Amino acid sequence: MSSLKPNQSLATPSLQQAQTSALLSLLNLNAPPPAQSNSLSAPTVSSRTATPAPQPAAPPVWKVLVLDELSKDVLATVLRVQDLRDVGVTLHVQLHSNRPPLTDVPAVYLVSPTLANIKRIAEDLANSLYESFYLNFTSPLPRSMLEELAALVAKDGTGELVTQVLDQYLDFLVPSPSLFSLLQPPKQPVAQGNAPPKSPTGVSLTFPQPPYSSYSILNSPKTAEAEIEDEIERIASGLFSAVATTGQVPYIRCPRGNAAEMVAKKLEQKIRDQLLGSARSGTGVFAQPDGGIGALTRPVLVILDRNIDLVPMMSHSWTYQALVHDVLDMRLNRVTVSTTENGRTTKKAYDLDSKDFFWAKNSAIPFPQVAEDIDTELNRYKQDAADITRTTGVSDMNDISQIDLSSNAQHLKTAITALPELTARKATLDTHMNMATALLAAIKARGLDELFQLEEGIGKQPPGAILETLRHPPNGSTPLPSDKLRLVIIYYLSLPQSSPLTKEQITEFETELKKAGVGDGIKAFEYVRKVREIMQMSTMGGSMVGSEKAGSSLVGGWEGGFGALSKGFTDRLKDGGFDNLLSGVKNFLPQSKNLPVTRLVEALMDPSAAATQALQDTDDYLYLDPRQPRQSGPAAGKAKRMVHAEGIVFVVGGGSYVEYTNLVEWASRAGGSGTSPAKKVTYGSTEILDPEEFLGVLEALGGAD
């Protein structure tokens, strides 16, 4: 079985571009993809071939694509149906479904390396369903399964149908250009039906649990040692796939003595094994060093444990992408919005990806600016549509077909050329208008603006102010029980160790949370208290998030807080939709501040600009270089402070859009000068969880003792 070798390029593509290029190459029968007439989410440069992509004139080979549930998620995150058609995929089907034979077309398989999948592939071969079989696995196929497949093929005498068997290293999801998460294990059970999920003790949970949680496995006292080892292996394998897709061997840094160190050492060994195999065979997934330049461009991979900072997992945010993930139903870049009219609830789904110009531009922008940009883009659309109708002499874009062809041929050509782009632009703006309307309704109903404002300066608040918010939410809002629990947990974690809450104050908070309807969700608060006591998570400056005194305050001149913004927003909707959505309403923005993970990454990538405390914390981080011989003795695993232009940050135990956005903002501000290069950061985690899902994980752990 062979492996594919990535392309070396002077301009390093984003992880999303690299994965998309690998998928396009795979769909083109593992050849460089043809030039596309439309713009895909990545340039047509193969990430797994050593030669530049040619520009063939011949049409693509028509083929069938066979997927399983996990590989379907990989493709759905970065490619559309039209993208599949452009590379010759006429039909995509599920592996474990009844499929009619198509004996005159080749089939491309992209599936997980499981025994059930191997047996089904052998069954398809025995039935000669397709002309030829191109077998691709999302992660390396274990030797035992490869031998099983070979035995089944030999038994049936169908070996001549198998054209290729390849490991693709694609078992991760990339919903944004620089954001990724690992695939869940195959056949992981998902809670279904109306019954609430249950904790390890069998008690029904207040908050929903995600289908899979690495944090739960690695932190539960009931997890067996073998399960922990299996999970570390799974994480290291998935992270290896992401690193292999970039084609660059990173320097590895991580804190000592936790799951991050276990993952780092396992990953280093996998990279060393791959480099050794590449040296013997002359092929491999990593680019070969080029005599000095490659060493300068190698990224640093920072692996961290989730317990280093729990706050971002529960924070209320004010940026568009994080709000959508928190408030709306978002999965694999598909957002489902529920609307209720006349007692009937309807759901609409919207796809968001890099082809969505508005999402690409505004996903990391504070919500008020997003609303303003909707207004700006709508006015631009209306102006462009008016220009077309004026030059063609029609009164409406829908009347283009009524133009007099004899006298308006040139105008008709102009209109027909512009119409598809205008139609697509209007559909995109309609999508974001509907999403912004749903967000606004939730912001006003739950008081999310007030909660965000309170959390921005949470370390300075006395316990009485938090209790007052729990008892009497401002502006008549009705926060969800989860909103109140998140606020209390964040407040608890934000207090310095020198002035913690007293037992009486904790009891008072628990009483108010129970009145709010938190129920057994209070176990999440209990678990966090145990974790902080055991691990002393407030080592960074005396607080999880409050160590940056200047950064914990808001921009001066809030004048009425977010309540004024919310009221103005609502009034604009009533007065005329989004045309002048935020006209006359001040654009409130929080002050930029680095979260703990960002401060640690800054210390590792740009030491000259980092805080002293962060430098002291990271100086003892383990240092691993898979390209160098292993060290021994006192100097093993130690490194001098270095400047890195590119970094990959991976959090073991779950990630959040709040943390991701904060890292990207820092990277956009950092570097770019003569002494410090511009920064490029990719953020990943075992899974991306919304705040309620993470509360469910904490609640289950709290009931597992």
C-alpha positions in Angstrom: 0.0 0.0 0.0 1.4 3.4 -1.0 1.4 6.8 0.5 1.2 10.1 -1.3 3.7 12.9 -1.1 2.7 16.5 -0.6 3.7 19.3 -2.8 6.2 21.9 -1.7 5.2 25.5 -2.2 6.7 28.8 -1.4 3.3 30.2 -0.3 2.0 27.9 2.5 -1.7 27.2 1.9 -4.2 27.1 4.8 -5.1 23.8 6.3 -8.5 24.0 4.6 -6.9 24.6 1.2 -4.5 21.7 1.7 -7.3 19.3 2.7 -9.4 20.5 -0.2 -6.6 20.0 -2.7 -6.0 16.5 -1.3 -9.7 15.7 -1.7 -9.8 17.1 -5.3 -6.8 15.0 -6.2 -8.4 11.9 -4.6 -11.6 12.5 -6.6 -9.6 12.8 -9.7 -8.3 9.2 -9.3 -5.3 10.4 -7.2 -4.0 12.6 -10.1 -3.6 16.4 -10.0 -7.1 17.9 -10.3 -8.1 19.6 -13.5 -8.6 23.4 -13.7 -12.0 24.4 -12.5 -14.3 26.8 -14.3 -15.6 28.0 -10.9 -13.8 28.9 -7.8 -13.4 26.2 -5.2 -12.4 26.7 -1.7 -8.8 25.9 -2.4 -6.4 26.6 -5.3 -6.0 23.7 -7.7 -2.6 22.7 -6.4 -2.3 19.1 -5.2 -1.2 18.8 -1.6 0.0 15.3 -2.2 2.0 15.3 -5.4 5.4 16.5 -6.2 4.5 18.0 -9.6 2.5 21.2 -10.4 -1.1 20.6 -11.4 -1.4 20.6 -15.2 -4.3 22.1 -17.1 -5.8 19.2 -19.1 -8.2 20.0 -21.9 -9.9 16.6 -21.7 -13.1 16.3 -19.6 -12.9 14.6 -16.2 -13.4 10.9 -15.9 -17.0 10.2 -14.7 -17.1 8.2 -11.6 -19.1 7.1 -8.5 -18.1 8.2 -5.0 -18.7 5.8 -2.2 -18.6 7.2 1.4 -19.3 6.2 5.0 -20.8 8.4 7.6 -17.4 9.9 8.8 -15.9 10.6 5.4 -19.2 12.2 4.3 -18.7 14.7 7.1 -15.1 15.4 5.8 -16.3 16.2 2.3 -19.5 18.1 3.4 -17.3 20.6 5.4 -15.3 21.8 2.4 -17.0 20.7 -0.9 -20.4 21.2 -2.4 -22.3 19.0 -4.8 -21.3 21.2 -7.7 -17.7 20.8 -6.7 -18.1 17.0 -7.0 -19.7 17.3 -10.4 -16.8 19.5 -11.6 -14.3 16.7 -10.9 -16.6 14.1 -12.6 -18.5 12.6 -9.6 -22.0 11.9 -11.0 -23.2 10.0 -8.0 -22.2 9.8 -4.4 -23.6 7.0 -2.2 -23.3 5.4 1.2 -21.1 2.3 1.5 -23.6 0.4 3.7 -26.6 0.9 1.4 -28.2 -1.1 -1.3 -26.6 0.0 -4.6 -27.3 -1.2 -8.1 -24.3 -2.3 -10.2 -22.7 0.3 -12.5 -20.2 -1.9 -14.3 -19.0 0.7 -16.8 -17.8 3.4 -14.4 -15.0 3.5 -11.9 -15.7 3.9 -8.2 -13.7 6.0 -5.7 -14.1 4.8 -2.2 -13.3 7.1 0.8 -14.0 5.3 4.0 -12.7 4.8 7.5 -10.4 1.8 8.1 -12.9 -0.5 10.0 -13.4 -4.2 9.7 -17.1 -3.7 8.7 -16.0 -1.4 5.9 -13.4 -3.8 4.7 -15.9 -6.6 4.5 -18.4 -4.5 2.6 -15.8 -3.4 0.1 -14.9 -7.1 -0.5 -18.6 -7.8 -1.0 -18.8 -5.0 -3.6 -15.8 -6.5 -5.4 -17.3 -10.0 -5.3 -20.5 -8.6 -6.9 -18.4 -6.6 -9.5 -20.5 -3.5 -8.8 -18.1 -1.1 -10.6 -15.6 -1.2 -13.5 -12.6 -0.5 -11.2 -12.1 0.3 -7.5 -9.9 3.1 -6.1 -9.8 2.5 -2.4 -8.9 5.4 -0.1 -8.9 5.3 3.6 -9.3 8.4 5.8 -6.5 7.2 8.0 -3.8 4.5 7.7 -5.2 1.1 7.2 -3.8 -1.3 9.9 -1.8 -4.1 8.6 -4.2 -6.7 10.0 -7.1 -5.1 8.1 -5.0 -4.9 4.9 -4.2 -8.6 5.2 -7.9 -9.3 5.8 -8.8 -7.3 2.6 -6.1 -9.1 0.7 -7.4 -12.5 1.9 -11.0 -11.7 0.9 -9.9 -10.4 -2.5 -7.8 -13.4 -3.2 -10.6 -15.8 -2.1 -13.0 -14.2 -4.5 -10.4 -13.7 -7.3 -11.3 -10.0 -7.7 -7.8 -8.5 -7.4 -7.9 -7.2 -11.0 -10.7 -4.8 -10.1 -8.6 -3.0 -7.5 -6.7 -0.2 -9.1 -5.4 1.6 -6.0 -5.3 1.2 -2.2 -4.1 4.4 -0.5 -3.9 6.0 3.0 -5.1 9.6 2.7 -4.6 11.1 6.2 -8.0 13.0 6.0 -9.6 12.0 9.3 -10.2 15.6 10.5 -12.7 18.4 9.8 -11.8 21.9 8.7 -14.9 24.2 9.0 -12.8 27.4 8.6 -9.5 28.1 6.8 -7.5 27.9 10.1 -9.8 25.8 12.4 -9.9 22.0 12.6 -11.2 19.2 14.8 -10.7 15.5 14.8 -13.3 13.0 13.5 -15.2 11.0 16.1 -14.3 7.3 16.3 -16.3 5.0 14.0 -19.6 3.6 15.3 -19.7 6.0 18.3 -23.3 5.8 19.6 -25.3 9.0 19.5 -28.2 9.7 21.8 -31.5 9.6 19.9 -35.1 10.1 20.7 -36.6 12.2 23.3 -35.0 10.6 26.3 -32.4 12.9 27.9 -28.8 11.8 28.0 -27.6 10.0 31.1 -24.5 10.4 33.3 -22.2 7.5 34.1 -24.4 6.9 37.2 -27.5 6.5 35.0 -29.1 9.8 36.2 -30.8 12.0 33.5 -28.8 15.1 32.6 -30.0 18.6 32.5 -27.7 19.7 29.6 -27.1 17.8 26.4 -23.9 15.9 26.0 -22.0 15.7 22.7 -21.9 12.4 21.0 -18.2 12.1 21.9 -16.0 13.9 24.4 -12.3 13.4 24.8 -12.4 15.6 27.9 -14.8 13.2 29.6 -12.7 10.2 28.7 -9.5 11.7 29.9 -10.9 13.2 33.1 -13.4 10.7 34.3 -12.3 8.7 37.4 -14.1 5.7 35.9 -12.1 5.6 32.7 -9.8 2.5 32.5 -6.1 2.9 31.8 -6.6 1.0 28.5 -9.3 3.5 27.4 -7.1 6.4 28.1 -4.3 4.9 26.1 -6.7 4.2 23.2 -7.9 7.8 23.3 -4.3 9.2 23.3 -3.5 7.0 20.3 -6.7 8.2 18.5 -5.8 11.9 19.2 -2.2 11.5 18.1 -3.3 9.7 14.9 -5.8 12.4 14.0 -3.3 15.2 14.8 -0.7 13.4 12.7 -3.2 13.4 9.7 -3.6 17.2 10.1 0.2 17.7 10.3 0.8 15.4 7.4 -1.7 17.3 5.3 0.4 20.5 5.8 3.5 18.6 4.6 5.7 20.3 7.2 7.4 18.7 10.2 6.7 20.9 13.2 8.7 21.6 16.3 6.5 20.3 19.2 6.0 22.2 22.5 3.7 21.2 25.3 3.4 21.4 29.1 4.7 18.5 31.1 2.8 16.0 33.1 -0.7 15.8 31.5 -2.5 14.4 28.5 -0.9 17.0 26.2 2.5 15.5 26.9 1.3 12.0 26.2 -0.2 13.1 22.9 3.0 15.0 22.0 5.3 12.1 22.6 3.1 9.7 20.7 2.8 12.1 17.8 6.6 12.7 17.7 7.1 8.9 17.4 4.6 8.7 14.5 6.4 11.5 12.7 9.8 9.9 13.3 8.5 6.5 12.0 7.2 8.3 8.9 10.5 10.1 8.2 12.4 6.9 8.6 10.1 5.1 6.1 10.4 8.1 3.7 14.2 7.9 3.9 14.2 4.3 3.0 11.5 4.5 0.2 12.2 8.0 -1.1 8.5 8.9 -0.8 6.4 10.1 2.1 3.8 12.6 3.3 6.3 15.2 4.5 8.3 17.7 2.4 12.0 17.0 2.3 14.3 19.7 4.0 15.7 22.0 1.4 19.1 22.8 3.0 18.1 25.6 5.4 15.0 27.5 4.1 12.7 24.7 5.2 14.0 24.8 8.7 13.1 28.5 8.9 9.6 28.0 7.7 8.8 25.0 9.9 5.8 25.7 12.2 5.7 25.2 15.9 3.0 22.8 17.2 1.7 23.8 20.6 -0.3 21.0 22.3 -2.2 22.1 25.4 -4.6 20.5 27.9 -8.1 21.8 28.2 -7.8 22.2 31.9 -5.4 25.1 31.4 -8.4 27.3 30.8 -12.0 26.3 31.0 -13.5 29.8 30.7 -13.6 30.1 26.8 -15.7 26.9 26.7 -18.5 28.7 28.5 -18.0 32.4 27.7 -20.7 34.5 26.1 -19.3 36.0 22.9 -20.0 39.0 20.8 -18.4 37.9 17.5 -20.6 36.6 14.7 -19.2 33.1 14.3 -19.1 32.4 18.0 -22.6 33.8 18.5 -24.0 31.6 15.7 -22.3 28.5 17.2 -23.6 29.4 20.7 -27.2 30.5 19.9 -28.2 28.7 16.7 -27.9 25.0 15.7 -24.6 24.8 13.8 -23.0 21.6 12.6 -20.5 21.1 9.8 -21.0 24.7 8.6 -24.7 24.1 8.3 -26.8 26.5 10.4 -30.4 25.6 11.2 -32.7 28.5 12.2 -36.1 27.9 13.8 -38.8 30.4 13.4 -42.3 30.4 14.9 -45.3 32.1 13.2 -48.9 31.6 14.1 -48.0 28.8 16.5 -46.1 26.9 13.8 -42.4 26.3 14.1 -40.4 26.0 10.8 -36.8 25.2 10.3 -34.5 26.5 7.6 -30.9 25.3 7.0 -28.2 27.5 5.6 -24.7 26.4 4.4 -21.8 28.6 5.4 -18.3 28.1 3.9 -15.4 29.9 2.3 -17.5 30.5 -0.9 -19.8 32.6 1.2 -18.2 36.0 0.8 -20.1 37.6 3.7 -19.2 34.8 6.1 -15.6 34.8 5.1 -15.4 38.6 5.7 -17.5 38.9 8.9 -17.3 35.6 10.8 -14.8 37.0 13.3 -16.3 40.5 13.5 -18.3 41.8 16.4 -22.0 41.4 15.8 -22.9 45.2 15.6 -20.4 45.6 12.7 -21.9 42.5 11.0 -25.3 44.2 11.1 -23.8 47.3 9.6 -22.1 45.4 6.9 -25.4 43.7 6.0 -26.9 47.1 5.5 -23.9 48.2 3.4 -24.0 45.1 1.2 -27.8 45.4 0.7 -27.4 49.0 -0.5 -24.6 48.0 -2.8 -26.8 45.2 -4.2 -29.7 47.5 -4.8 -27.4 50.0 -6.6 -26.0 47.3 -8.9 -29.5 46.0 -9.6 -30.7 49.5 -10.3 -27.8 50.1 -12.8 -28.8 46.9 -14.7 -32.5 47.8 -14.9 -31.7 51.4 -15.9 -29.4 50.4 -18.8 -31.8 47.7 -20.1 -34.9 49.8 -19.7 -36.8 47.3 -17.5 -38.3 48.2 -14.2 -37.4 45.0 -12.3 -34.6 42.4 -12.4 -37.2 39.8 -13.0 -38.3 41.4 -16.2 -34.9 40.9 -18.0 -36.5 38.4 -20.4 -38.8 41.1 -21.7 -36.0 43.2 -23.3 -36.3 44.0 -27.0 -33.5 41.9 -28.4 -33.2 43.9 -31.6 -32.4 47.2 -29.9 -30.8 46.0 -26.6 -28.5 43.1 -27.6 -25.5 44.7 -25.8 -27.6 45.5 -22.7 -29.0 42.0 -22.6 -25.5 40.6 -22.7 -24.5 42.8 -19.8 -27.6 41.8 -17.8 -27.2 38.1 -18.5 -23.5 38.3 -17.4 -24.3 40.1 -14.2 -27.5 38.3 -13.2 -26.0 35.1 -11.8 -23.6 37.0 -9.5 -26.4 39.4 -8.3 -28.7 36.5 -7.7 -26.1 34.6 -5.7 -25.2 37.7 -3.8 -28.8 38.4 -2.9 -29.3 34.8 -1.7 -26.2 35.1 0.6 -27.4 38.4 2.1 -30.9 36.9 2.7 -29.2 34.0 4.5 -27.4 36.4 6.8 -30.4 38.7 7.3 -32.3 35.7 8.6 -29.5 34.5 10.8 -29.0 38.0 12.2 -32.7 38.3 13.0 -32.6 35.0 14.9 -29.5 36.1 16.8 -31.1 39.4 17.7 -34.2 37.7 19.1 -32.0 35.5 21.3 -29.8 38.4 22.4 -32.8 40.5 23.5 -34.7 37.6 25.1 -31.7 36.1 27.0 -29.9 39.4 27.7 -26.7 38.1 26.0 -25.4 41.6 25.5 -25.5 42.3 29.2 -24.0 38.9 30.1 -21.1 39.5 27.6 -20.5 43.0 29.1 -20.5 41.6 32.6 -18.1 38.8 31.7 -15.7 41.2 30.1 -14.9 42.7 33.5 -15.9 39.7 35.6 -12.8 39.7 37.7 -13.6 43.1 39.1 -17.2 42.3 40.1 -18.2 41.7 43.7 -20.3 38.5 44.5 -23.3 40.7 45.2 -23.3 42.1 41.6 -23.4 38.5 40.2 -26.1 37.5 42.6 -28.2 40.5 41.6 -27.9 39.6 37.9 -29.1 36.0 38.8 -32.1 37.3 40.7 -33.0 40.3 38.6 -31.7 40.1 35.0 -31.4 43.6 33.5 -33.8 45.1 31.0 -36.4 42.4 31.6 -34.5 39.7 29.9 -34.8 36.0 30.7 -31.5 34.2 30.6 -31.6 30.5 30.2 -30.6 28.4 33.2 -27.4 27.5 31.2 -26.6 31.2 30.8 -26.8 31.7 34.6 -24.7 28.6 35.3 -22.1 29.7 32.8 -21.9 33.1 34.4 -21.3 31.7 37.9 -18.7 29.2 36.7 -16.8 31.9 34.8 -17.0 34.2 37.9 -15.7 31.4 40.1 -12.7 30.7 37.8 -11.9 34.4 37.3 -11.4 35.1 41.0 -7.7 35.1 42.1 -6.7 32.3 44.5 -6.0 34.9 47.1 -9.6 35.9 47.4 -11.8 32.9 46.6 -15.5 32.6 47.4 -16.5 31.5 50.9 -18.5 28.4 51.5 -21.5 30.6 52.4 -21.2 32.5 49.1 -20.9 29.3 47.1 -24.1 28.0 48.9 -25.9 31.3 48.0 -24.9 30.9 44.4 -26.0 27.3 44.3 -29.4 28.3 45.8 -30.0 30.9 43.1 -29.0 28.5 40.3 -31.4 25.9 41.6 -34.2 28.5 41.7 -33.3 29.3 38.0 -34.0 25.7 37.1 -30.4 24.4 36.7 -31.4 21.1 38.4 -28.7 18.5 38.4 -26.7 20.8 36.1 -25.3 22.1 39.4 -23.0 19.2 39.3 -21.1 21.0 36.6 -20.3 23.8 39.1 -19.3 21.2 41.7 -16.9 19.5 39.3 -15.2 22.7 38.3 -14.6 23.5 41.9 -12.9 20.1 42.4 -10.8 20.5 39.3 -9.6 23.9 40.4 -8.8 22.7 43.8 -6.8 19.7 42.5 -5.0 21.3 39.5 -4.7 24.9 40.8 -5.7 26.2 37.4 -5.2 29.8 38.5 -1.4 29.7 38.1 -1.3 32.3 35.3 -1.2 35.6 37.0 -3.5 34.5 39.9 -6.6 34.0 37.7 -7.8 32.1 34.8 -8.8 35.2 32.8 -8.3 38.1 35.1 -4.5 38.5 35.1 -4.6 41.2 32.4 -5.9 44.0 34.5 -5.9 46.5 31.7 -7.5 44.0 29.3 -10.4 43.1 31.6 -12.1 46.5 31.3 -14.2 47.6 28.4 -13.7 50.5 26.0 -14.6 53.8 27.6 -17.9 55.4 26.9 -20.3 52.4 26.9 -23.1 54.9 27.6 -26.0 52.7 28.3 -24.3 49.4 27.7 -25.4 46.8 25.2 -29.0 47.4 26.2 -29.1 50.5 24.2 -27.6 48.7 21.2 -30.1 45.9 21.5 -33.1 48.3 21.7 -31.8 50.3 18.7 -31.3 47.1 16.8 -34.9 46.0 17.5 -36.3 49.4 16.6 -34.5 49.3 13.3 -36.0 46.0 12.4 -39.5 47.3 13.2 -38.9 50.5 11.2 -37.7 49.0 8.0 -35.7 45.8 8.2 -32.0 45.8 7.6 -31.8 48.7 5.2 -30.5 51.1 7.9 -30.0 48.5 10.6 -27.7 50.3 12.9 -27.9 53.8 11.6 -27.5 56.2 14.6 -26.6 53.4 17.0 -23.1 53.5 18.4 -20.9 50.5 17.5 -19.7 49.2 20.9 -16.6 47.1 20.8 -14.8 45.2 23.6 -11.1 46.0 24.1 -8.7 43.5 22.7 -7.1 41.2 25.2 -5.4 37.9 25.0 -6.9 34.8 26.6 -4.5 32.4 28.5 -4.0 30.1 25.5 -3.2 33.1 23.3 -0.7 34.4 25.9 1.0 31.0 26.0 1.2 30.8 22.2 2.6 34.4 22.1 5.3 33.4 24.5 6.3 30.4 22.3 6.0 32.2 18.9 7.0 35.8 19.7 8.9 35.9 23.0 10.0 39.5 22.7 6.4 40.7 22.9 5.2 38.2 25.5 4.3 38.8 29.2 6.9 37.8 31.7 4.5 35.4 33.5 3.7 33.6 30.2 7.5 33.3 29.4 8.1 31.8 32.7 5.3 29.3 32.3 6.4 28.2 28.8 10.2 28.0 29.4 9.7 24.6 31.0 7.6 23.3 28.2 8.7 20.1 26.6 10.6 20.6 23.3 10.5 17.8 20.7 12.0 18.0 17.2 11.2 14.8 15.1 13.9 15.7 12.6 16.7 15.7 15.2 18.2 12.7 17.1 16.7 12.3 20.5 18.5 13.9 23.4 19.3 12.4 26.8 20.4 13.8 30.1 19.4 17.1 31.7 19.2 18.9 28.4 16.6 16.6 26.9 13.3 18.2 26.0 14.6 21.8 26.7 14.8 24.6 24.2 15.8 28.2 23.9 13.2 30.9 23.2 12.6 31.0 19.5 10.6 33.2 17.1 8.2 31.3 14.8 6.2 32.7 11.9 3.7 29.8 11.8 2.0 27.9 14.5 -0.5 25.1 15.1 -2.3 25.2 18.4 -4.1 22.0 19.5 -6.1 21.7 22.6 -6.7 18.2 24.0 -10.2 18.0 25.5 -12.3 20.4 23.4 -12.1 23.8 21.7 -14.3 26.8 21.3 -14.8 29.6 18.7 -14.1 32.2 21.4 -10.6 30.9 21.8 -10.1 30.4 18.1 -11.2 34.0 17.3 -8.9 35.4 20.0 -5.9 33.5 18.6 -6.6 34.7 15.0 -7.0 38.3 16.2 -3.6 38.1 18.0 -2.0 36.7 14.9 -3.4 39.5 12.8 -1.9 42.1 15.2 1.4 40.3 15.9 4.5 40.4 13.7 4.8 41.9 10.3 7.7 44.2 11.3 11.3 44.0 10.3 12.3 42.2 13.5 9.3 39.9 13.8 7.7 38.1 10.9 3.9 38.1 10.4 2.1 35.3 12.2 0.0 32.5 10.9 -1.9 30.4 13.4 -4.1 27.3 12.9 -6.3 26.3 15.9 -7.5 22.8 16.4 -9.0 20.5 19.1 -10.3 17.1 19.7 -13.8 18.5 19.1 -15.4 21.9 18.9 -18.2 22.1 21.5 -20.8 24.7 22.2 -21.2 26.0 25.8 -24.2 23.9 26.6 -22.5 20.7 25.3 -19.5 21.4 27.5 -21.8 22.0 30.5 -23.3 18.6 29.8 -19.8 17.1 29.9 -19.0 18.8 33.2 -22.4 17.7 34.6 -21.8 14.1 33.7 -18.3 14.2 35.2 -19.7 15.8 38.4 -22.1 12.9 38.7 -19.4 10.2 38.0 -17.7 10.4 41.4 
